């Protein structure tokens, strides 16, 4: 198995614009943004925050469509309820994650780990 991690700590997020939450990626999702996931088959994504935030997850499945917003993976996190996404059997090739405050500025932490399947 191959593991890959990305994340950021103590990022200030405002309501003015979405902020990229993976450490290796700060580009616009309409470009070649996103963390490349070579042979990744499952992942865990957790965001904690001091204020309410909206979390958006974009994914790519191949070279033709680029990153697209994954409706079922978007959500809201609060200081009491973090955002959590534990996904398996989903062979995506790239992932891009943003956070945006719904009101007051927030301090956000993000952890991400992806693993390949046992058979490469």
N, CA, C and O atoms as CSV, one atom per row, in Angstrom:
chain,resi,resn,atom,element,x,y,z
A,1,UNK,N,N,0.826,-1.183,0.000
A,1,UNK,CA,C,0.000,0.000,0.000
A,1,UNK,C,C,0.867,1.241,0.000
A,1,UNK,O,O,1.944,1.272,0.594
A,2,UNK,N,N,0.378,2.251,-0.672
A,2,UNK,CA,C,1.035,3.548,-0.698
A,2,UNK,C,C,0.118,4.535,0.004
A,2,UNK,O,O,-1.080,4.569,-0.278
A,3,UNK,N,N,0.662,5.344,0.918
A,3,UNK,CA,C,-0.112,6.375,1.597
A,3,UNK,C,C,0.378,7.742,1.167
A,3,UNK,O,O,1.563,7.937,0.897
A,4,UNK,N,N,-0.541,8.678,1.105
A,4,UNK,CA,C,-0.218,10.052,0.772
A,4,UNK,C,C,-0.984,10.952,1.726
A,4,UNK,O,O,-2.169,10.729,1.970
A,5,UNK,N,N,-0.316,11.973,2.271
A,5,UNK,CA,C,-0.980,12.888,3.190
A,5,UNK,C,C,-0.857,14.319,2.694
A,5,UNK,O,O,0.069,14.661,1.958
A,6,UNK,N,N,-1.803,15.145,3.107
A,6,UNK,CA,C,-1.789,16.577,2.818
A,6,UNK,C,C,-2.712,17.232,3.834
A,6,UNK,O,O,-3.637,16.592,4.335
A,7,UNK,N,N,-2.476,18.466,4.133
A,7,UNK,CA,C,-3.335,19.188,5.061
A,7,UNK,C,C,-2.688,20.495,5.450
A,7,UNK,O,O,-1.549,20.779,5.080
A,8,UNK,N,N,-3.429,21.287,6.203
A,8,UNK,CA,C,-2.917,22.570,6.682
A,8,UNK,C,C,-3.382,22.770,8.109
A,8,UNK,O,O,-4.385,22.199,8.538
A,9,UNK,N,N,-2.641,23.590,8.838
A,9,UNK,CA,C,-2.949,23.832,10.239
A,9,UNK,C,C,-3.124,25.326,10.495
A,9,UNK,O,O,-2.365,26.151,9.986
A,10,UNK,N,N,-4.133,25.657,11.287
A,10,UNK,CA,C,-4.389,27.027,11.744
A,10,UNK,C,C,-4.466,28.028,10.591
A,10,UNK,O,O,-3.801,29.064,10.611
A,11,UNK,N,N,-5.284,27.706,9.586
A,11,UNK,CA,C,-5.477,28.572,8.426
A,11,UNK,C,C,-6.633,29.524,8.718
A,11,UNK,O,O,-7.708,29.087,9.130
A,12,UNK,N,N,-6.423,30.805,8.511
A,12,UNK,CA,C,-7.504,31.783,8.669
A,12,UNK,C,C,-8.376,31.756,7.422
A,12,UNK,O,O,-7.893,31.922,6.302
A,13,UNK,N,N,-9.669,31.543,7.640
A,13,UNK,CA,C,-10.633,31.447,6.547
A,13,UNK,C,C,-11.682,32.531,6.763
A,13,UNK,O,O,-12.217,32.674,7.863
A,14,UNK,N,N,-11.973,33.290,5.715
A,14,UNK,CA,C,-12.956,34.364,5.795
A,14,UNK,C,C,-14.157,34.037,4.916
A,14,UNK,O,O,-14.164,33.037,4.198
A,15,UNK,N,N,-15.169,34.893,4.985
A,15,UNK,CA,C,-16.340,34.704,4.127
A,15,UNK,C,C,-16.122,35.299,2.744
A,15,UNK,O,O,-16.952,35.112,1.854
A,16,UNK,N,N,-15.022,36.010,2.554
A,16,UNK,CA,C,-14.763,36.690,1.291
A,16,UNK,C,C,-14.410,35.774,0.136
A,16,UNK,O,O,-14.763,36.062,-1.008
A,17,UNK,N,N,-13.716,34.670,0.413
A,17,UNK,CA,C,-13.296,33.769,-0.663
A,17,UNK,C,C,-12.949,32.405,-0.084
A,17,UNK,O,O,-12.526,32.296,1.067
A,18,UNK,N,N,-13.130,31.376,-0.889
A,18,UNK,CA,C,-12.768,30.023,-0.475
A,18,UNK,C,C,-11.246,29.910,-0.416
A,18,UNK,O,O,-10.534,30.537,-1.200
A,19,UNK,N,N,-10.758,29.098,0.528
A,19,UNK,CA,C,-9.327,28.905,0.734
A,19,UNK,C,C,-9.003,27.433,0.516
A,19,UNK,O,O,-9.693,26.557,1.039
A,20,UNK,N,N,-7.948,27.158,-0.259
A,20,UNK,CA,C,-7.503,25.781,-0.487
A,20,UNK,C,C,-6.983,25.204,0.824
A,20,UNK,O,O,-6.236,25.866,1.545
A,21,UNK,N,N,-7.378,23.971,1.130
A,21,UNK,CA,C,-7.057,23.400,2.439
A,21,UNK,C,C,-6.038,22.264,2.408
A,21,UNK,O,O,-5.709,21.718,3.461
A,22,UNK,N,N,-5.532,21.896,1.241
A,22,UNK,CA,C,-4.508,20.857,1.189
A,22,UNK,C,C,-3.150,21.509,0.985
A,22,UNK,O,O,-3.008,22.400,0.149
A,23,UNK,N,N,-2.166,21.077,1.732
A,23,UNK,CA,C,-0.869,21.749,1.813
A,23,UNK,C,C,-0.149,21.894,0.492
A,23,UNK,O,O,0.588,22.863,0.306
A,24,UNK,N,N,-0.331,20.986,-0.415
A,24,UNK,CA,C,0.406,21.031,-1.669
A,24,UNK,C,C,-0.358,21.750,-2.769
A,24,UNK,O,O,0.068,21.730,-3.924
A,25,UNK,N,N,-1.474,22.384,-2.437
A,25,UNK,CA,C,-2.325,22.920,-3.478
A,25,UNK,C,C,-2.970,24.223,-3.054
A,25,UNK,O,O,-3.727,24.262,-2.084
A,26,UNK,N,N,-2.673,25.287,-3.776
A,26,UNK,CA,C,-3.342,26.555,-3.505
A,26,UNK,C,C,-3.876,27.188,-4.782
A,26,UNK,O,O,-4.211,28.373,-4.782
A,27,UNK,N,N,-3.962,26.438,-5.855
A,27,UNK,CA,C,-4.400,26.980,-7.144
A,27,UNK,C,C,-5.920,26.952,-7.282
A,27,UNK,O,O,-6.623,26.360,-6.464
A,28,UNK,N,N,-6.398,27.591,-8.312
A,28,UNK,CA,C,-7.815,27.637,-8.654
A,28,UNK,C,C,-8.263,26.258,-9.151
A,28,UNK,O,O,-7.547,25.641,-9.940
A,29,UNK,N,N,-9.430,25.754,-8.714
A,29,UNK,CA,C,-9.852,24.411,-9.120
A,29,UNK,C,C,-10.182,24.282,-10.601
A,29,UNK,O,O,-10.339,23.163,-11.091
A,30,UNK,N,N,-10.290,25.384,-11.323
A,30,UNK,CA,C,-10.557,25.291,-12.754
A,30,UNK,C,C,-9.280,25.065,-13.547
A,30,UNK,O,O,-9.334,24.862,-14.760
A,31,UNK,N,N,-8.127,25.097,-12.877
A,31,UNK,CA,C,-6.852,24.840,-13.540
A,31,UNK,C,C,-6.399,23.429,-13.171
A,31,UNK,O,O,-7.220,22.585,-12.811
A,32,UNK,N,N,-5.115,23.179,-13.258
A,32,UNK,CA,C,-4.576,21.853,-12.938
A,32,UNK,C,C,-4.353,21.693,-11.438
A,32,UNK,O,O,-3.367,21.092,-11.012
A,33,UNK,N,N,-5.253,22.222,-10.657
A,33,UNK,CA,C,-5.144,22.155,-9.205
A,33,UNK,C,C,-5.467,20.758,-8.697
A,33,UNK,O,O,-5.852,19.875,-9.464
A,34,UNK,N,N,-5.307,20.580,-7.430
A,34,UNK,CA,C,-5.673,19.328,-6.809
A,34,UNK,C,C,-4.477,18.472,-6.498
A,34,UNK,O,O,-3.455,18.531,-7.182
A,35,UNK,N,N,-4.609,17.689,-5.475
A,35,UNK,CA,C,-3.564,16.761,-5.070
A,35,UNK,C,C,-3.683,15.521,-5.941
A,35,UNK,O,O,-4.740,14.892,-5.985
A,36,UNK,N,N,-2.617,15.168,-6.628
A,36,UNK,CA,C,-2.624,13.964,-7.447
A,36,UNK,C,C,-2.643,12.738,-6.549
A,36,UNK,O,O,-1.898,12.670,-5.571
A,37,UNK,N,N,-3.478,11.782,-6.871
A,37,UNK,CA,C,-3.650,10.579,-6.068
A,37,UNK,C,C,-3.311,9.358,-6.916
A,37,UNK,O,O,-4.202,8.692,-7.443
A,38,UNK,N,N,-2.055,9.077,-7.040
A,38,UNK,CA,C,-1.627,7.933,-7.845
A,38,UNK,C,C,-2.143,6.631,-7.238
A,38,UNK,O,O,-1.752,6.247,-6.136
A,39,UNK,N,N,-3.013,5.970,-7.964
A,39,UNK,CA,C,-3.573,4.682,-7.559
A,39,UNK,C,C,-4.334,4.716,-6.231
A,39,UNK,O,O,-4.519,3.670,-5.610
A,40,UNK,N,N,-4.774,5.876,-5.791
A,40,UNK,CA,C,-5.504,5.954,-4.518
A,40,UNK,C,C,-6.870,5.302,-4.671
A,40,UNK,O,O,-7.526,5.437,-5.703
A,41,UNK,N,N,-7.279,4.608,-3.647
A,41,UNK,CA,C,-8.552,3.901,-3.666
A,41,UNK,C,C,-9.453,4.287,-2.498
A,41,UNK,O,O,-10.669,4.101,-2.559
A,42,UNK,N,N,-8.862,4.821,-1.441
A,42,UNK,CA,C,-9.649,5.262,-0.299
A,42,UNK,C,C,-8.969,6.462,0.335
A,42,UNK,O,O,-7.762,6.658,0.190
A,43,UNK,N,N,-9.770,7.275,1.049
A,43,UNK,CA,C,-9.181,8.418,1.730
A,43,UNK,C,C,-10.011,8.814,2.944
A,43,UNK,O,O,-11.175,8.438,3.085
A,44,UNK,N,N,-9.365,9.589,3.819
A,44,UNK,CA,C,-10.027,10.209,4.965
A,44,UNK,C,C,-9.721,11.693,4.923
A,44,UNK,O,O,-8.577,12.094,4.712
A,45,UNK,N,N,-10.747,12.509,5.125
A,45,UNK,CA,C,-10.623,13.959,5.113
A,45,UNK,C,C,-11.358,14.505,6.324
A,45,UNK,O,O,-12.541,14.219,6.510
A,46,UNK,N,N,-10.673,15.289,7.154
A,46,UNK,CA,C,-11.283,15.874,8.355
A,46,UNK,C,C,-10.903,17.343,8.424
A,46,UNK,O,O,-9.735,17.692,8.255
A,47,UNK,N,N,-11.888,18.208,8.671
A,47,UNK,CA,C,-11.637,19.619,8.909
A,47,UNK,C,C,-12.263,20.009,10.237
A,47,UNK,O,O,-13.426,19.700,10.495
A,48,UNK,N,N,-11.497,20.687,11.076
A,48,UNK,CA,C,-12.010,21.244,12.323
A,48,UNK,C,C,-11.929,22.761,12.217
A,48,UNK,O,O,-11.115,23.297,11.465
A,49,UNK,N,N,-12.772,23.443,12.971
A,49,UNK,CA,C,-12.872,24.891,12.824
A,49,UNK,C,C,-13.322,25.559,14.121
A,49,UNK,O,O,-13.913,24.923,14.993
A,50,UNK,N,N,-13.030,26.843,14.228
A,50,UNK,CA,C,-13.469,27.622,15.394
A,50,UNK,C,C,-14.804,28.307,15.152
A,50,UNK,O,O,-15.461,28.734,16.101
A,51,UNK,N,N,-15.215,28.418,13.887
A,51,UNK,CA,C,-16.483,29.041,13.493
A,51,UNK,C,C,-17.085,28.214,12.362
A,51,UNK,O,O,-16.429,27.318,11.832
A,52,UNK,N,N,-18.316,28.508,11.995
A,52,UNK,CA,C,-18.969,27.761,10.919
A,52,UNK,C,C,-18.276,28.001,9.579
A,52,UNK,O,O,-17.933,29.132,9.234
A,53,UNK,N,N,-18.075,26.899,8.822
A,53,UNK,CA,C,-17.480,26.982,7.490
A,53,UNK,C,C,-18.236,26.074,6.529
A,53,UNK,O,O,-18.850,25.088,6.938
A,54,UNK,N,N,-18.183,26.417,5.253
A,54,UNK,CA,C,-18.649,25.534,4.196
A,54,UNK,C,C,-17.435,24.847,3.600
A,54,UNK,O,O,-16.424,25.492,3.318
A,55,UNK,N,N,-17.533,23.545,3.410
A,55,UNK,CA,C,-16.452,22.755,2.830
A,55,UNK,C,C,-16.912,22.279,1.462
A,55,UNK,O,O,-18.016,21.755,1.313
A,56,UNK,N,N,-16.052,22.466,0.463
A,56,UNK,CA,C,-16.344,21.995,-0.886
A,56,UNK,C,C,-15.234,21.049,-1.321
A,56,UNK,O,O,-14.051,21.325,-1.117
A,57,UNK,N,N,-15.624,19.941,-1.916
A,57,UNK,CA,C,-14.657,18.942,-2.380
A,57,UNK,C,C,-14.838,18.766,-3.883
A,57,UNK,O,O,-15.944,18.535,-4.371
A,58,UNK,N,N,-13.730,18.880,-4.599
A,58,UNK,CA,C,-13.689,18.691,-6.043
A,58,UNK,C,C,-12.874,17.431,-6.310
A,58,UNK,O,O,-11.914,17.154,-5.591
A,59,UNK,N,N,-13.242,16.665,-7.333
A,59,UNK,CA,C,-12.499,15.444,-7.653
A,59,UNK,C,C,-12.385,15.294,-9.167
A,59,UNK,O,O,-13.205,15.802,-9.931
A,60,UNK,N,N,-11.340,14.579,-9.568
A,60,UNK,CA,C,-11.152,14.220,-10.977
A,60,UNK,C,C,-11.032,12.709,-11.064
A,60,UNK,O,O,-10.429,12.069,-10.203
A,61,UNK,N,N,-11.611,12.151,-12.111
A,61,UNK,CA,C,-11.558,10.700,-12.306
A,61,UNK,C,C,-10.656,10.320,-13.464
A,61,UNK,O,O,-10.374,9.139,-13.666
A,62,UNK,N,N,-10.200,11.299,-14.224
A,62,UNK,CA,C,-9.345,11.024,-15.368
A,62,UNK,C,C,-8.878,12.323,-16.000
A,62,UNK,O,O,-9.065,13.388,-15.413
A,63,UNK,N,N,-8.285,12.266,-17.161
A,63,UNK,CA,C,-7.672,13.441,-17.773
A,63,UNK,C,C,-8.617,14.341,-18.570
A,63,UNK,O,O,-8.205,15.431,-18.967
A,64,UNK,N,N,-9.846,13.942,-18.818
A,64,UNK,CA,C,-10.688,14.663,-19.755
A,64,UNK,C,C,-11.600,15.722,-19.153
A,64,UNK,O,O,-11.810,16.761,-19.778
A,65,UNK,N,N,-12.143,15.502,-17.976
A,65,UNK,CA,C,-13.131,16.422,-17.411
A,65,UNK,C,C,-12.551,17.384,-16.386
A,65,UNK,O,O,-13.188,18.387,-16.065
A,66,UNK,N,N,-11.378,17.111,-15.872
A,66,UNK,CA,C,-10.802,17.983,-14.848
A,66,UNK,C,C,-11.521,17.821,-13.520
A,66,UNK,O,O,-12.299,16.888,-13.320
A,67,UNK,N,N,-11.246,18.742,-12.628
A,67,UNK,CA,C,-11.882,18.703,-11.310
A,67,UNK,C,C,-13.326,19.177,-11.404
A,67,UNK,O,O,-13.616,20.186,-12.047
A,68,UNK,N,N,-14.224,18.446,-10.764
A,68,UNK,CA,C,-15.626,18.844,-10.709
A,68,UNK,C,C,-16.089,18.795,-9.261
A,68,UNK,O,O,-15.609,17.989,-8.464
A,69,UNK,N,N,-17.023,19.667,-8.943
A,69,UNK,CA,C,-17.581,19.724,-7.596
A,69,UNK,C,C,-18.369,18.449,-7.329
A,69,UNK,O,O,-19.239,18.076,-8.117
A,70,UNK,N,N,-18.064,17.776,-6.216
A,70,UNK,CA,C,-18.754,16.534,-5.862
A,70,UNK,C,C,-19.849,16.887,-4.859
A,70,UNK,O,O,-19.579,17.080,-3.674
A,71,UNK,N,N,-21.064,16.968,-5.338
A,71,UNK,CA,C,-22.176,17.455,-4.536
A,71,UNK,C,C,-22.342,16.714,-3.215
A,71,UNK,O,O,-22.521,17.357,-2.181
A,72,UNK,N,N,-22.290,15.418,-3.215
A,72,UNK,CA,C,-22.510,14.641,-1.999
A,72,UNK,C,C,-21.398,14.750,-0.969
A,72,UNK,O,O,-21.570,14.313,0.170
A,73,UNK,N,N,-20.262,15.323,-1.346
A,73,UNK,CA,C,-19.132,15.436,-0.415
A,73,UNK,C,C,-19.001,16.828,0.185
A,73,UNK,O,O,-18.096,17.061,0.986
A,74,UNK,N,N,-19.870,17.750,-0.175
A,74,UNK,CA,C,-19.813,19.102,0.376
A,74,UNK,C,C,-20.589,19.153,1.678
A,74,UNK,O,O,-21.525,18.380,1.884
A,75,UNK,N,N,-20.196,20.065,2.557
A,75,UNK,CA,C,-20.905,20.136,3.827
A,75,UNK,C,C,-20.487,21.341,4.634
A,75,UNK,O,O,-19.717,22.189,4.183
A,76,UNK,N,N,-21.015,21.394,5.838
A,76,UNK,CA,C,-20.728,22.465,6.779
A,76,UNK,C,C,-20.062,21.875,8.004
A,76,UNK,O,O,-20.428,20.796,8.470
A,77,UNK,N,N,-19.084,22.596,8.519
A,77,UNK,CA,C,-18.454,22.209,9.774
A,77,UNK,C,C,-18.673,23.335,10.770
A,77,UNK,O,O,-18.712,24.508,10.399
A,78,UNK,N,N,-18.816,22.968,12.039
A,78,UNK,CA,C,-18.941,23.950,13.117
A,78,UNK,C,C,-17.861,23.659,14.150
A,78,UNK,O,O,-17.132,22.673,14.043
A,79,UNK,N,N,-17.768,24.521,15.143
A,79,UNK,CA,C,-16.778,24.272,16.198
A,79,UNK,C,C,-17.114,23.014,16.984
A,79,UNK,O,O,-16.231,22.411,17.594
A,80,UNK,N,N,-18.378,22.610,16.977
A,80,UNK,CA,C,-18.789,21.414,17.718
A,80,UNK,C,C,-18.820,20.157,16.851
A,80,UNK,O,O,-18.671,19.047,17.361
A,81,UNK,N,N,-19.013,20.330,15.545
A,81,UNK,CA,C,-19.146,19.181,14.641
A,81,UNK,C,C,-18.203,19.360,13.455
A,81,UNK,O,O,-18.497,20.137,12.546
A,82,UNK,N,N,-17.076,18.652,13.453
A,82,UNK,CA,C,-16.140,18.786,12.336
A,82,UNK,C,C,-16.687,18.145,11.067
A,82,UNK,O,O,-17.604,17.326,11.113
A,83,UNK,N,N,-16.106,18.535,9.930
A,83,UNK,CA,C,-16.416,17.887,8.651
A,83,UNK,C,C,-15.610,16.594,8.595
A,83,UNK,O,O,-14.416,16.588,8.895
A,84,UNK,N,N,-16.262,15.503,8.210
A,84,UNK,CA,C,-15.579,14.218,8.088
A,84,UNK,C,C,-16.050,13.514,6.820
A,84,UNK,O,O,-17.246,13.464,6.529
A,85,UNK,N,N,-15.086,12.970,6.066
A,85,UNK,CA,C,-15.404,12.211,4.866
A,85,UNK,C,C,-14.453,11.026,4.817
A,85,UNK,O,O,-13.252,11.189,4.598
A,86,UNK,N,N,-14.994,9.845,5.019
A,86,UNK,CA,C,-14.228,8.604,4.942
A,86,UNK,C,C,-14.761,7.841,3.740
A,86,UNK,O,O,-15.895,7.361,3.757
A,87,UNK,N,N,-13.951,7.729,2.703
A,87,UNK,CA,C,-14.414,7.181,1.436
A,87,UNK,C,C,-13.528,6.022,1.008
A,87,UNK,O,O,-12.301,6.105,1.077
A,88,UNK,N,N,-14.161,4.942,0.565
A,88,UNK,CA,C,-13.404,3.812,0.025
A,88,UNK,C,C,-14.035,3.394,-1.295
A,88,UNK,O,O,-15.158,3.783,-1.614
A,89,UNK,N,N,-13.295,2.595,-2.055
A,89,UNK,CA,C,-13.747,2.101,-3.348
A,89,UNK,C,C,-14.102,3.248,-4.293
A,89,UNK,O,O,-15.062,3.162,-5.058
A,90,UNK,N,N,-13.318,4.319,-4.228
A,90,UNK,CA,C,-13.515,5.480,-5.089
A,90,UNK,C,C,-12.190,5.851,-5.723
A,90,UNK,O,O,-11.429,6.621,-5.137
A,91,UNK,N,N,-11.894,5.333,-6.893
A,91,UNK,CA,C,-10.585,5.545,-7.507
A,91,UNK,C,C,-10.458,6.886,-8.239
A,91,UNK,O,O,-10.368,6.915,-9.466
A,92,UNK,N,N,-10.449,7.985,-7.496
A,92,UNK,CA,C,-10.269,9.300,-8.108
A,92,UNK,C,C,-8.780,9.562,-8.332
A,92,UNK,O,O,-7.929,8.972,-7.667
A,93,UNK,N,N,-8.480,10.452,-9.273
A,93,UNK,CA,C,-7.085,10.739,-9.596
A,93,UNK,C,C,-6.570,12.036,-8.985
A,93,UNK,O,O,-5.361,12.207,-8.826
A,94,UNK,N,N,-7.471,12.947,-8.642
A,94,UNK,CA,C,-7.094,14.202,-7.980
A,94,UNK,C,C,-8.201,14.635,-7.043
A,94,UNK,O,O,-9.368,14.298,-7.241
A,95,UNK,N,N,-7.819,15.393,-6.007
A,95,UNK,CA,C,-8.793,15.961,-5.083
A,95,UNK,C,C,-8.367,17.379,-4.741
A,95,UNK,O,O,-7.177,17.673,-4.624
A,96,UNK,N,N,-9.355,18.253,-4.581
A,96,UNK,CA,C,-9.132,19.652,-4.222
A,96,UNK,C,C,-10.183,19.996,-3.176
A,96,UNK,O,O,-11.362,19.700,-3.371
A,97,UNK,N,N,-9.780,20.614,-2.073
A,97,UNK,CA,C,-10.690,20.903,-0.960
A,97,UNK,C,C,-10.586,22.377,-0.596
A,97,UNK,O,O,-9.488,22.919,-0.467
A,98,UNK,N,N,-11.749,23.026,-0.431
A,98,UNK,CA,C,-11.757,24.422,0.009
A,98,UNK,C,C,-12.632,24.586,1.245
A,98,UNK,O,O,-13.521,23.780,1.516
A,99,UNK,N,N,-12.351,25.657,1.985
A,99,UNK,CA,C,-13.185,26.056,3.121
A,99,UNK,C,C,-13.477,27.544,2.992
A,99,UNK,O,O,-12.632,28.322,2.549
A,100,UNK,N,N,-14.686,27.925,3.387
A,100,UNK,CA,C,-15.071,29.329,3.369
A,100,UNK,C,C,-15.963,29.588,4.573
A,100,UNK,O,O,-16.917,28.849,4.815
A,101,UNK,N,N,-15.656,30.630,5.320
A,101,UNK,CA,C,-16.446,30.965,6.509
A,101,UNK,C,C,-17.847,31.401,6.093
A,101,UNK,O,O,-18.031,32.046,5.060
A,102,UNK,N,N,-18.828,31.039,6.911
A,102,UNK,CA,C,-20.201,31.453,6.622
A,102,UNK,C,C,-20.510,32.811,7.246
A,102,UNK,O,O,-21.490,33.455,6.872
A,103,UNK,N,N,-19.689,33.246,8.184
A,103,UNK,CA,C,-19.889,34.534,8.849
A,103,UNK,C,C,-18.563,35.034,9.384
A,103,UNK,O,O,-17.741,35.572,8.642
A,104,UNK,N,N,-18.364,34.849,10.677
A,104,UNK,CA,C,-17.129,35.296,11.321
A,104,UNK,C,C,-15.926,34.518,10.802
A,104,UNK,O,O,-16.044,33.359,10.406
A,105,UNK,N,N,-14.758,35.180,10.809
A,105,UNK,CA,C,-13.518,34.512,10.407
A,105,UNK,C,C,-13.296,33.268,11.252
A,105,UNK,O,O,-13.626,33.248,12.438
A,106,UNK,N,N,-12.739,32.234,10.644
A,106,UNK,CA,C,-12.524,30.958,11.325
A,106,UNK,C,C,-11.066,30.546,11.211
A,106,UNK,O,O,-10.378,30.902,10.254
A,107,UNK,N,N,-10.610,29.798,12.189
A,107,UNK,CA,C,-9.302,29.150,12.126
A,107,UNK,C,C,-9.570,27.683,11.852
A,107,UNK,O,O,-10.270,27.020,12.617
A,108,UNK,N,N,-9.009,27.172,10.754
A,108,UNK,CA,C,-9.362,25.842,10.267
A,108,UNK,C,C,-8.118,24.957,10.191
A,108,UNK,O,O,-7.042,25.401,9.790
A,109,UNK,N,N,-8.290,23.695,10.586
A,109,UNK,CA,C,-7.271,22.662,10.443
A,109,UNK,C,C,-7.810,21.599,9.502
A,109,UNK,O,O,-9.005,21.301,9.509
A,110,UNK,N,N,-6.918,21.022,8.683
A,110,UNK,CA,C,-7.332,19.998,7.732
A,110,UNK,C,C,-6.349,18.856,7.751
A,110,UNK,O,O,-5.139,19.075,7.681
A,111,UNK,N,N,-6.849,17.637,7.844
A,111,UNK,CA,C,-6.049,16.420,7.716
A,111,UNK,C,C,-6.601,15.592,6.570
A,111,UNK,O,O,-7.815,15.444,6.424
A,112,UNK,N,N,-5.696,15.051,5.755
A,112,UNK,CA,C,-6.084,14.241,4.617
A,112,UNK,C,C,-5.072,13.106,4.461
A,112,UNK,O,O,-3.862,13.329,4.508
A,113,UNK,N,N,-5.578,11.895,4.278
A,113,UNK,CA,C,-4.711,10.757,3.975
A,113,UNK,C,C,-5.419,9.905,2.925
A,113,UNK,O,O,-6.619,9.647,3.014
A,114,UNK,N,N,-4.651,9.480,1.935
A,114,UNK,CA,C,-5.167,8.589,0.897
A,114,UNK,C,C,-4.295,7.345,0.864
A,114,UNK,O,O,-3.093,7.413,1.121
A,115,UNK,N,N,-4.906,6.205,0.547
A,115,UNK,CA,C,-4.159,4.967,0.427
A,115,UNK,C,C,-4.516,4.278,-0.875
A,115,UNK,O,O,-5.649,4.344,-1.353
A,116,UNK,N,N,-3.516,3.618,-1.433
A,116,UNK,CA,C,-3.748,2.809,-2.616
A,116,UNK,C,C,-4.397,1.504,-2.194
A,116,UNK,O,O,-4.421,1.163,-1.012
A,117,UNK,N,N,-4.917,0.784,-3.160
A,117,UNK,CA,C,-5.432,-0.543,-2.856
A,117,UNK,C,C,-4.263,-1.484,-2.595
A,117,UNK,O,O,-3.123,-1.168,-2.936
A,118,UNK,N,N,-4.533,-2.608,-2.008
A,118,UNK,CA,C,-3.471,-3.563,-1.691
A,118,UNK,C,C,-2.848,-4.138,-2.954
A,118,UNK,O,O,-1.683,-4.535,-2.945
A,119,UNK,N,N,-3.607,-4.185,-4.031
A,119,UNK,CA,C,-3.105,-4.712,-5.302
A,119,UNK,C,C,-2.840,-3.530,-6.212
A,119,UNK,O,O,-3.760,-2.780,-6.540
A,120,UNK,N,N,-1.601,-3.356,-6.622
A,120,UNK,CA,C,-1.276,-2.209,-7.476
A,120,UNK,C,C,-1.229,-2.596,-8.928
A,120,UNK,O,O,-0.970,-1.750,-9.784
